[in-house]
Amino acid sequence: MTKPVTIDFIFDFASPNAYLSWKVLPELLARTGACVNVIPCLLGGIFKATNNAAPMVTFGDVKGKLAYEGLETRRFIARHGLTAYRMNPHFPVNTLTIARAFVAAGRMGVSEAYMEVVLAAMWEQGEKMDDPEVVRRVLDAGGLNGEALLAATQDPEVKAGLVANTEAAVARGAFGIPTFFVGDEMFFGKERLGQVEDEVRRQSAAA
């Protein structure tokens, strides 16, 4: 039996576009038979390593650019019916703690549940997810062990794991999030998901 094609998803909760991408990925996976490997990284670390910055900084002085980005996002939301999405009122949120906890969640075997709970808190419920007490409450309410996950963020191996993920993403060519790799082919942004699907189909056919 042919092994399914894997999409590596370079991910941080800090990116609203990562949330929007995640919400539409299941349909792509169902259509293609591919699987996804979500790789927790730190967007700030990627920016620092690549001399990049958030769009509001990079394009803040470009007339019409940010307004168009907002229009494109509204179109994407409408097309895919993502009515639960809300811009986080605390944006930008420092995601170091929840990114480390995501690494820890993977080690504990609860990464899928953790991702769903934290994404909803960030991009649907408007929670301040750089406040440890808020994070603990959100995780506990989602059926996870908030105390254990927060404690694990201080584990040197967990810290090193997030750093290693981030450095590896940069080494592969990532400069922002969401970034997707299908084999050696890189795609940046939710607008490239159609190209991601085309590449998955190409690699599946070649296999």
QUISULNOR-V909172 format. One record per residue. N is the residue number from 1. SS is DSSP state (@ for helix, = for strand, . for the rest). D_FIRST is the distance of its C-alpha to the first C-alpha in whole Angstrom. Layout:
N;SS;D_FIRST / N;SS;D_FIRST
//
This chain:
1;.;0 / 2;.;4 / 3;.;6 / 4;.;9 / 5;.;12 / 6;=;15 / 7;=;19 / 8;=;21 / 9;=;24 / 10;=;28 / 11;=;30 / 12;.;33 / 13;.;35 / 14;.;38 / 15;.;36 / 16;@;37 / 17;@;34 / 18;@;32 / 19;@;32 / 20;@;32 / 21;@;29 / 22;@;27 / 23;@;29 / 24;@;27 / 25;@;23 / 26;@;22 / 27;@;22 / 28;@;21 / 29;@;18 / 30;@;18 / 31;@;18 / 32;@;15 / 33;.;13 / 34;.;14 / 35;=;15 / 36;=;18 / 37;=;20 / 38;=;24 / 39;=;26 / 40;=;30 / 41;.;32 / 42;.;36 / 43;@;37 / 44;@;40 / 45;@;39 / 46;@;37 / 47;@;40 / 48;@;42 / 49;@;40 / 50;@;40 / 51;.;43 / 52;.;42 / 53;.;43 / 54;.;43 / 55;@;43 / 56;@;47 / 57;@;48 / 58;@;46 / 59;.;47 / 60;.;50 / 61;.;53 / 62;.;51 / 63;.;53 / 64;.;50 / 65;@;47 / 66;@;47 / 67;@;48 / 68;@;45 / 69;@;42 / 70;@;44 / 71;@;44 / 72;@;40 / 73;@;39 / 74;@;41 / 75;@;39 / 76;@;36 / 77;@;37 / 78;@;38 / 79;@;35 / 80;@;33 / 81;.;35 / 82;.;35 / 83;.;39 / 84;.;38 / 85;.;39 / 86;.;42 / 87;.;43 / 88;.;44 / 89;.;47 / 90;.;47 / 91;.;45 / 92;.;45 / 93;.;44 / 94;.;43 / 95;.;40 / 96;@;40 / 97;@;40 / 98;@;37 / 99;@;35 / 100;@;36 / 101;@;35 / 102;@;32 / 103;@;31 / 104;@;33 / 105;@;31 / 106;@;27 / 107;@;29 / 108;@;30 / 109;.;27 / 110;.;28 / 111;@;27 / 112;@;26 / 113;@;29 / 114;@;31 / 115;@;30 / 116;@;31 / 117;@;34 / 118;@;35 / 119;@;34 / 120;@;36 / 121;@;39 / 122;@;39 / 123;@;38 / 124;.;39 / 125;.;42 / 126;.;44 / 127;.;44 / 128;.;45 / 129;.;42 / 130;.;44 / 131;.;47 / 132;@;46 / 133;@;47 / 134;@;46 / 135;@;42 / 136;@;43 / 137;@;44 / 138;@;41 / 139;@;39 / 140;@;41 / 141;@;41 / 142;.;37 / 143;.;37 / 144;.;36 / 145;.;38 / 146;@;40 / 147;@;42 / 148;@;40 / 149;@;38 / 150;@;41 / 151;@;42 / 152;@;38 / 153;.;39 / 154;.;42 / 155;.;39 / 156;@;40 / 157;@;36 / 158;@;35 / 159;@;37 / 160;@;36 / 161;@;32 / 162;@;33 / 163;@;35 / 164;@;33 / 165;@;30 / 166;@;33 / 167;@;34 / 168;@;30 / 169;@;30 / 170;@;33 / 171;@;32 / 172;@;29 / 173;.;31 / 174;.;32 / 175;.;35 / 176;.;35 / 177;.;33 / 178;.;31 / 179;=;29 / 180;=;25 / 181;=;23 / 182;=;20 / 183;.;19 / 184;.;22 / 185;=;24 / 186;=;26 / 187;=;27 / 188;=;30 / 189;.;32 / 190;@;31 / 191;@;32 / 192;@;29 / 193;@;26 / 194;@;26 / 195;@;25 / 196;@;23 / 197;@;21 / 198;@;21 / 199;@;20 / 200;@;17 / 201;@;16 / 202;@;17 / 203;@;15 / 204;@;12 / 205;@;13 / 206;@;14 / 207;.;10
//
